[in-house]
Amino acid sequence: MIKYLGTRKTDQGGTLYVFLINGQEKQVRESALKQYPGCYEALPESVKVRIAANRKWLQNL
């Protein structure tokens, strides 16, 4: 079972996505979402849009 709980900011200004995975709370960086199967799919659409915008911005650098 994977449930999206929200986001948290790191001290450096990064974003951590907080999930409840099989009863344990996990904080996952955007770059590590693919390491946790099902986490990206559990995100709300608004967060997926923000991630897509971040990736597009990085491609333009």
C-alpha positions as CSV (number, residue, x, y, z in Angstrom):
1,M,0.0,0.0,0.0
2,I,1.4,3.4,-1.0
3,K,-0.2,6.6,0.2
4,Y,1.0,10.2,-0.6
5,L,1.2,12.3,2.6
6,G,2.7,15.5,1.4
7,T,5.9,17.3,0.9
8,R,8.7,18.7,3.1
9,K,11.5,21.1,2.4
10,T,15.1,20.3,3.2
11,D,17.5,22.7,4.8
12,Q,19.1,23.3,1.4
13,G,15.7,24.2,-0.2
14,G,15.0,20.9,-1.9
15,T,11.7,19.1,-1.8
16,L,11.1,15.7,-0.3
17,Y,7.9,13.7,-1.1
18,V,6.5,11.9,1.9
19,F,4.8,8.6,1.4
20,L,3.3,5.9,3.7
21,I,4.7,2.7,2.2
22,N,3.5,-0.6,3.8
23,G,2.9,1.2,7.1
24,Q,6.3,3.0,7.2
25,E,6.8,6.7,6.4
26,K,9.4,7.3,3.7
27,Q,10.8,10.6,2.5
28,V,11.8,10.4,-1.2
29,R,13.7,12.9,-3.3
30,E,12.3,13.7,-6.8
31,S,15.4,12.1,-8.4
32,A,14.7,8.8,-6.4
33,L,11.0,8.4,-7.2
34,K,11.8,5.7,-9.8
35,Q,13.5,3.6,-7.1
36,Y,10.2,3.2,-5.3
37,P,7.7,1.5,-7.7
38,G,4.2,3.0,-7.4
39,C,5.2,6.2,-5.7
40,Y,5.1,8.4,-8.8
41,E,1.7,7.0,-9.7
42,A,0.4,7.8,-6.1
43,L,1.3,11.5,-6.5
44,P,-1.6,14.0,-7.1
45,E,-1.8,15.5,-10.6
46,S,-0.7,19.0,-9.3
47,V,2.6,17.5,-8.0
48,K,3.2,15.6,-11.3
49,V,2.7,18.9,-13.2
50,R,5.3,20.6,-10.9
51,I,7.8,17.7,-11.4
52,A,7.3,18.0,-15.2
53,A,8.0,21.7,-15.0
54,N,11.1,21.1,-13.0
55,R,12.4,18.5,-15.5
56,K,11.6,20.9,-18.5
57,W,13.5,23.7,-16.7
58,L,16.5,21.4,-16.2
59,Q,16.6,20.4,-19.8
60,N,16.8,24.1,-20.9
61,L,20.0,24.7,-18.9
